[in-house]
Amino acid sequence: MELKGLHHISIFTENARKNFDFYTKVLGMRLVKKTVNQDDPYTYHLYYADETGSPGTTVTFFEVPNMAPNRPGRNQISAMGLRVPNDAALDYWDKRLDAFQIFHSKGEMQFDRKVIRFKDVDGLTIYLVSDENNHGVSGGHPWEGSSVPKEVAIQGLGPVRFSVYEKEKTDHVLTKVMGFKRVGAYEDKEKLLTVYQTGEGGTGAEIHLEARPDLEQRNLGAGGVHHVAFRVEDDAEMMEWNERIADANYPNSGFIDRYYFHSLYFREPNGLLFELATDGPGFRTDFEVEHGTYVELPPKFEGRRAEIEAHLTPLDTDI
């Protein structure tokens, strides 16, 4: 029983319109699902990914209008990586971000890989990471309809950074409970980060962990990461993970049906929220209906469509 890598990451945004424009028109990702937060169906839940929303390629956003900005601090998921095919792709992105007047770093290295660092519209730190020498989990299949050429497009989630008060506690969860392996370390701005991998390893199955007792406690807001999810093969394996997490005495959600996948949530001792999510069933809809103003609803909410849509600000997602 081994986690296969990163499944998705979920983040707060203050404005769905600005968020959509950034992730589709600047980053060239596909909106594979425009739906609602299943725990608060009066708000949007947007999913961006590759052509079909493959596991390991998805970035999701909960819209909370007028939400205060995230205040960076300790005990938070502090940065998200997005994978691009090679070093040459980063040259393309350097020019593209310049064209959109987005401030970004140049010539950075992270664990012997070339990266570009910038922030999204809500202030979330993002690293575009070159897969030039990646030999682990394969990337997704970029969207044919993107304004970004396929040969340089984003192809999935890359390393996710954790900034915690007590590094040893999170290390214990990753290695002793979740089966991650320590594979190295590097320095970034005089801070030492330990690198962990699971499954086939590589950029699509990687966590970077740093101790940040110098930071104040976080105040989660727009641009803050709500949780990160890890890939589980199927329901049978999820039941085994349910037992393992319970036996380790971590309070957890138990099995939850999220319609597009099945999940288990738990918090590790520093307060980070982890989700385990199955690879299937996946996004089983005709993507053509995702264009325009149509909102996809799980069956349990379909009978409330008129009520729910009355609370949503219309969001035309035609590009």
C-alpha positions in Angstrom: 0.0 0.0 0.0 1.7 3.1 -1.3 0.5 6.6 -2.2 1.0 7.2 -5.9 1.8 10.9 -5.7 0.0 14.3 -5.6 -3.7 14.2 -6.5 -4.8 17.8 -6.3 -4.4 21.0 -4.2 -7.3 23.2 -3.0 -6.9 27.0 -2.5 -9.1 29.9 -1.5 -9.7 32.7 -4.0 -11.5 36.0 -3.4 -12.8 36.5 -7.0 -13.7 33.6 -9.3 -13.6 35.9 -12.4 -10.0 37.1 -11.8 -9.0 33.6 -10.8 -10.4 32.1 -14.0 -8.7 34.7 -16.2 -5.4 34.0 -14.6 -5.3 30.3 -14.6 -6.8 29.9 -18.1 -5.6 32.9 -20.0 -2.2 33.4 -18.4 -1.3 29.9 -17.3 -3.2 28.2 -20.1 -4.8 25.5 -17.9 -8.2 24.0 -18.7 -11.2 24.6 -16.6 -12.4 21.0 -16.4 -15.1 21.6 -13.9 -17.1 24.6 -12.8 -19.1 23.4 -9.9 -19.9 24.3 -6.2 -18.3 23.7 -2.9 -20.0 20.5 -1.7 -19.8 21.8 1.9 -21.1 25.2 1.0 -23.1 24.9 -2.4 -23.7 28.7 -2.6 -20.1 29.2 -3.6 -18.0 28.2 -6.6 -15.5 25.3 -6.7 -13.3 25.6 -9.8 -11.1 22.9 -11.1 -8.1 23.5 -13.5 -6.1 20.7 -14.9 -4.9 19.0 -18.1 -7.1 17.9 -21.0 -9.2 15.5 -19.0 -8.5 16.4 -15.4 -6.0 13.5 -14.8 -5.1 12.8 -11.2 -2.0 14.8 -10.3 -2.8 17.7 -12.6 -5.6 19.4 -10.8 -5.6 22.8 -9.0 -8.9 23.7 -7.4 -10.3 26.9 -5.9 -13.0 27.7 -3.4 -14.4 31.2 -4.0 -15.1 33.3 -0.9 -16.1 36.8 -2.0 -14.5 39.6 -0.1 -12.2 37.2 1.8 -9.2 38.9 3.5 -5.8 38.1 1.9 -3.9 35.1 3.3 -1.3 36.0 5.9 1.7 33.8 5.5 2.9 32.1 8.6 4.0 28.9 10.2 2.0 25.7 9.9 0.7 26.2 6.4 1.1 24.8 2.9 3.1 27.7 1.7 3.8 27.2 -2.0 2.7 25.2 -5.0 4.8 23.7 -7.8 3.5 23.4 -11.4 5.5 21.2 -13.8 6.7 22.1 -17.3 8.4 19.7 -19.7 12.0 21.0 -19.7 14.4 24.0 -19.3 13.5 25.3 -22.7 9.9 25.6 -21.6 11.0 27.9 -18.7 12.5 30.3 -21.4 9.1 30.5 -23.0 7.4 31.2 -19.6 10.0 33.9 -18.7 8.8 35.8 -21.8 5.1 35.0 -21.3 5.1 36.3 -17.8 6.9 39.4 -18.9 4.3 39.9 -21.6 1.5 39.8 -18.9 3.6 42.1 -16.7 3.8 39.5 -13.9 6.8 39.9 -11.7 8.9 36.7 -11.5 12.3 35.3 -10.6 15.0 34.5 -13.0 17.7 31.8 -12.9 16.6 30.1 -9.6 17.5 26.5 -8.7 15.5 24.3 -6.4 16.8 20.8 -5.6 19.0 20.8 -8.7 16.1 21.9 -11.0 15.5 25.1 -12.7 12.4 27.0 -11.5 10.6 30.3 -12.0 8.9 31.8 -8.9 5.9 34.2 -9.1 2.5 34.9 -7.4 -1.0 34.4 -8.6 -3.8 37.0 -8.4 -4.5 36.2 -4.7 -0.8 36.2 -3.7 -0.1 32.4 -3.7 3.5 31.6 -4.3 3.9 29.4 -7.4 7.0 27.7 -8.8 7.2 26.5 -12.4 9.5 23.5 -12.2 11.4 22.0 -15.1 11.0 18.3 -15.6 14.2 18.2 -17.7 15.7 15.4 -15.6 12.5 14.0 -14.0 12.3 10.2 -14.0 9.3 9.8 -11.7 5.5 10.1 -12.1 4.7 11.1 -15.6 2.9 14.4 -16.4 -0.6 14.9 -17.8 -1.7 15.8 -21.3 -2.0 19.5 -21.9 -5.2 20.9 -23.3 -5.3 21.3 -27.1 -7.4 24.4 -26.9 -4.9 26.3 -24.7 -3.2 29.5 -25.8 0.0 27.9 -24.6 1.7 25.5 -27.0 1.6 21.9 -25.8 5.3 21.4 -26.0 5.8 24.1 -23.2 2.5 23.8 -21.3 1.9 23.1 -17.7 1.6 19.3 -17.3 0.7 18.8 -13.7 1.3 19.5 -10.0 4.9 19.8 -8.9 6.5 19.8 -5.4 4.3 21.3 -2.6 6.0 23.2 0.2 5.1 22.9 3.9 6.3 25.5 6.4 5.8 24.2 10.0 6.6 25.0 13.5 7.8 21.6 14.5 9.4 19.9 11.6 9.9 16.5 13.3 6.2 16.0 13.9 5.3 16.4 10.2 8.4 14.3 9.2 7.0 11.5 11.4 3.6 11.6 9.7 5.1 11.6 6.2 7.6 8.8 6.8 6.1 6.6 9.5 2.4 6.9 8.6 2.2 7.9 4.9 5.2 6.0 3.6 7.2 8.9 2.1 10.9 8.6 1.8 13.5 11.3 2.5 15.5 11.7 -0.7 17.6 14.8 -0.1 17.7 18.4 1.0 18.5 21.9 -0.2 18.8 25.5 1.0 16.5 28.3 0.0 17.1 31.8 1.5 19.2 30.2 4.3 16.4 27.8 5.2 17.0 24.1 4.9 14.2 22.1 3.2 14.0 18.3 3.3 12.6 16.6 0.2 10.2 13.6 0.4 8.9 11.4 -2.3 6.3 8.6 -2.6 5.3 6.1 -5.3 7.4 6.4 -8.4 8.9 9.6 -7.1 9.9 12.7 -9.1 8.3 16.1 -9.2 4.7 14.8 -9.2 5.1 12.9 -6.0 7.2 15.3 -3.9 6.9 17.4 -0.7 9.4 20.0 0.5 9.4 20.5 4.3 10.9 23.4 6.2 10.9 24.4 9.9 9.7 28.0 10.3 9.4 28.7 14.1 10.3 32.3 13.3 7.0 33.0 11.6 3.8 34.0 13.3 0.7 31.7 13.2 -1.0 31.8 9.9 -4.3 33.5 9.1 -5.8 31.6 6.3 -7.3 33.8 3.6 -7.5 34.3 -0.1 -4.4 32.9 -1.7 -4.0 30.4 1.1 -4.0 26.6 0.6 -6.9 24.8 2.3 -5.4 21.3 1.8 -3.3 19.0 -0.4 -4.5 15.6 -1.6 -2.5 12.5 -2.3 -3.4 9.7 -4.8 -4.8 6.4 -3.7 -5.4 3.6 -6.2 -9.0 2.6 -5.4 -11.7 2.2 -2.8 -10.3 -1.0 -1.4 -7.0 0.7 -0.7 -8.8 3.7 0.7 -10.4 1.5 3.3 -6.9 0.2 4.3 -5.7 3.8 4.6 -8.8 4.6 6.7 -7.7 1.9 9.2 -4.1 3.0 9.2 -4.9 6.7 9.9 -7.4 5.7 12.7 -4.9 3.3 14.2 -2.3 6.1 14.3 -4.9 8.1 16.4 -5.3 11.0 13.9 -8.8 12.5 14.0 -10.2 12.0 10.5 -13.3 12.4 8.3 -13.7 8.7 7.5 -14.7 7.8 3.9 -16.4 10.6 2.0 -17.9 10.4 -1.5 -16.9 13.5 -3.4 -18.6 12.2 -6.6 -15.5 12.8 -8.8 -13.3 10.8 -6.3 -13.6 9.3 -2.8 -11.7 10.9 0.0 -10.4 10.7 3.6 -9.3 13.9 5.4 -7.1 14.2 8.5 -4.9 16.8 10.2 -1.3 16.2 11.1 0.1 17.6 14.5 1.1 21.0 13.1 -2.4 21.5 11.8 -1.9 20.9 8.0 -5.0 19.3 6.4 -4.2 16.3 4.2 -6.7 14.5 1.9 -6.3 11.0 0.5 -8.2 10.7 -2.8 -8.9 7.9 -5.2 -7.9 8.2 -8.9 -11.5 7.4 -9.9 -14.2 7.8 -10.9 -12.8 11.1 -12.3 -14.5 13.9 -14.3 -17.0 11.8 -16.1 -18.9 14.5 -17.9 -19.0 15.9 -21.5 -16.5 18.7 -21.2 -18.4 20.7 -23.9 -21.0 21.6 -21.3 -18.3 23.3 -19.2 -18.3 26.3 -21.6 -20.3 29.4 -21.0 -22.4 29.8 -17.9 -23.3 26.2 -17.2 -22.6 25.0 -13.6 -22.0 21.2 -13.2 -23.7 19.9 -10.0 -23.3 16.5 -8.4 -26.6 14.5 -8.5 -27.4 15.3 -4.8 -27.6 19.0 -5.6 -29.3 18.8 -9.0 -32.8 19.2 -7.5 -31.7 22.5 -5.9 -30.2 24.0 -9.1 -32.4 27.1 -9.2 -31.8 27.9 -5.6 -28.1 27.4 -5.8 -27.6 29.3 -9.0 -29.6 32.3 -7.5 -26.8 32.6 -5.0 -23.9 32.4 -7.5 -22.5 35.4 -9.3 -22.8 34.6 -13.0 -19.4 33.4 -14.4 -19.1 33.1 -18.2 -16.1 30.8 -18.8 -16.0 30.9 -22.5 -12.5 31.8 -23.7 
